[in-house]
Structure formats: structure tokens, C-alpha cells
Amino acid sequence: MKRLLLVGGGHAQLAVLHALARQRPRGVEAVLLTPSPWQWYSGMLPGWMAGHYRAEDCRIDLRPLAAAAGARLCFASATALDADRRIVHDDAGASHGFDLLSLDVGSLTDTRALDAMPAGTLLPVKPLEAFFSAWPQRLAAARAGQLRRLAVVGGGAAGVELVLAAAQAFHRAGCKVALALVAPPGGLLAGHADGVRRRVERRLTQAGVALHHARARGTPAGLALVDGAEHTAYALSADCVIAATGARALPWLQASGLACDAEGWVVVDAGHRSRSHPAIHAAGDVCARDAPGFARSGVHAVHAGPVLAANLLAALADATPAPPQRYQPRPRSLYLIACGARHAIASWGPWSAEGRWVWHWKDRIDRGFIARHRSPPARAV
């Protein structure tokens, strides 16, 4: 009996569960180790904040998928991995041996530059489940007049979406809250075309969001910004700071014995196998690849999922597996950036567009993703 251990219930792991449900090799025991029965979908978080979705619209119940896949569920978080001995330890004190391991544990928000802020001020966007729990409390504080200034730190698409979603949420609630977006100098939507940045800047202005091109630092007194041009520090008053400051690897990965890059991400090949331990696979935020166009993005996690699933099943079924399937990232990815109200901006290489029709396009894609994973597939005969 071979044991396949799935650690984390991320986007790519959903494809593995679907593949196991369709056709699981004989003599395989599958275990899914994950902290929650829910997989929260980050693509719909801004729409939920803005009031377009209910929380239950934005999550996938892993329990029916695991049941269809014949996978035993363990609700706990991995805290350590011994790659050589093939053992994973969790925060419930249990140990899990494996013959084959699939890691899709995501990442943490990198808040190291902000951690010195006063207690209760900082709200990281990840873990997503914690953010979904915390945001209604911040909105209630705004309604009560206890939250008057909110800043979002992060110049990527996530930072833009979050600050515009907050603007829409406060508008719907009738709250007057001063809003700011802090992006590193030259770092607003880095990698996107100039036309996309101009569209976003117009939406920020229309929503009353103050844009600061500066580096943010947390201090015991609050949020401090360092201007990129003048190199002068100034304070930005904020009762709440949402951190969309990029990803940080889980600290136990570097101590696992796996080959990791300088930032602690698991280095994988084109088949998403560990470069140092072929019995270990990884996908999603947790991994790094030396491939053009590969970035830490849900887009790549979703597209890599079927390749990950095929390679895991092939390794389980054959004593001498065939050459693994390869995931080749596309040269460019489509981004649909939600703008708070039912309006979105499309970004694809040098091309961009915006309008309500783009939001409806994004809404259809997001709802379709959730719907596809709520109904387990029929098992092959």
C-alpha cells in the first residue's frame, strides 16, 4: 500500500482530488492534511469585501471532494517536514509518513517591514480565512466611527483591488473613511502596461484614494513612509493597515532538507517535482521555478494543477514512471482587476480594457471556478 500525502488544499491540489476521484490507482492510501474544510478563493475576496458576494460564495468545501477521491481528511497545519525520512509533522502533534508527497500550502503575507506597528492595527491579507473573519470587524468599527483612516500597503493588483473594494464597502455602509494606497516608488502594478496603470490611477482618484509612492515601515507610533525621490520620512495616520505586501515562504520549508531558493521557496522542475527529492511535488505559492513567465500567482497554480495530478498518479501507478508531464507557463497572463464597484480592468500584455463588461467577465470566470469544484466528478469505470 502506497501512501499519497496531500498537504494543503490549494488551487493545484483541487486538480489532484478530482483526478483521484476519477481514477485512483489500486493499492493507494490518500491523506489530505489541511487546517480547514474550506478552500477560500482569493479571486473573489475583493468582490466579497465590496458586497457583491456572500462569504459562502467564495469558498469550496473540501470534504465532498476528499470523499469522492477516497482521501482521509486530517484537519491540522503542517509545521515541519523531514524530506529524507519522508515524515510531515502537524500542529496537533501527529506525524504523517508518506511514499509520495504533494505540497500546496500557499504562503504568508510578508509583513516583516510592518510588524512593529501597534497591536491590532495590521491586517495581513493572508491567511485568507483569517482575513475573511477579520474584515467584518473592521467594517463594523467604521460604522461605529472607530475606524476613520485605512491604508493598504502593496502596489500589486491585490493592493489595488483591496483598497478599491474597501472604498466600495465604506460607500455602501455610509461611512466616511480616508483611504490611502502605498506603493513602492515605481512599483505600482509593476509588469503591467502603462495603459493599465493610467486606468487604475483614474479609478483610485474617482474613489478618493490617496496614492503614495513610498516605502512603508511600521513603527510603534504607526505607519512611516519613506519618499523615493526625497528620501524623507513622514507619518501616514491609519487606524487599520491592510498588508498586501507580497508573499513569504513558510519558515519550516528551509529546515525540511528540500532544495529551496534564497527566499525559502521549494525549487521544482517543469513537472513540479522537487529538484532534490523526486518523491516530493509542490505547486502554487510554495514553489519556485526558473522559467520565463512563472510568477507566484493563482493563475499558475490552477494551470499547473492538471500536470501535478497526472505526474502524481503516474508515479503511483508505475514502478518506472514515464517522463513527467511538463507545465509550460504562457508568455503572458490575463489579469482582470476588480475596481470595487461592478467595474474591472483587463490587462494582457500591452492590451487593456475596462468597464462593467469586464467585471461580468471576471464574475463568470470566478463563479465558474467555484461551481466546477463543488460537484465531485464521476468515477471512471
Disulfide bonds with the S-S distance in Angstrom:
none
